[in-house]
Amino acid sequence: NARILRLREFDFVYLQRGKRYRCVGCFDARSEVLRCACVSEATEEQTQMYRKSVATSNKAMKINLEKLDLTDVDQKLSTE
């Protein structure tokens, strides 16, 4: 089930599974459309930076979740 990226009126069908790509553009959440100005294969350095960024974000989210007191939320959900 291949997805096709649209850039203006052009289709990008040459994207290969298993490769990482870098897209410069913006995502419209309302229409769920990614408007790309540039698509290129990501370098190894960019891939490493992406992995570090995701790992750091996951750690930060886990720390913040541990700080939250969700006992009230659990109780309210169980009574509904």
HUURDA-V475898 format. One record per backbone hydrogen bond with DSSP energy under -1.0 kcal/mol. CO is the residue of the C=O (numbers start at 1). NH is the residue of the N-H. Records with the same first field share a line. If there is no record, write none. Layout:
CO: NH, NH
//
This chain:
5: 12
7: 10
10: 7
16: 19
20: 42
22: 40
24: 37, 38
26: 35
28: 32, 33
33: 28
35: 26
38: 24
40: 22
43: 47
44: 48
45: 49
46: 50
47: 51
48: 52
49: 53
50: 54
51: 55
52: 56
53: 57
54: 58
55: 59
56: 60
57: 61
58: 62
59: 63
60: 64
61: 65
62: 66
63: 67
64: 68
70: 74
71: 75
72: 76
73: 77
74: 78
75: 79
//
